């Protein structure tokens, strides 16, 4: 789960916000990622809760690159639910290495 923020000058659909997030992520633009995500930022992985002041504090591009990551590709992006202040989007993506292997 990722909490993204929206404003008048940002994308006007939840799907567009996800696409923008992936663009910022692949450019390794931490400042832009901080601007489009909410704070604090919380990851729950395998039942373990990790809380960060911002998404910029959570993401480790150097560590990801050291493990082989080069970029991520968004395969699908489907709106599941939306009301006036929230939305849920199903996202399918892969991470690729420099040889374009998932």
PyMOL commands that set and color helices and strands:
alter all, ss='L'
color gray80, all
select helices_A, chain A and resi 14-26+30-36+55-58+61-66
alter helices_A, ss='H'
color red, helices_A
select strands_A, chain A and resi 41-45+48-52+71-82+87-96
alter strands_A, ss='S'
color yellow, strands_A
deselect
rebuild
show_as cartoon
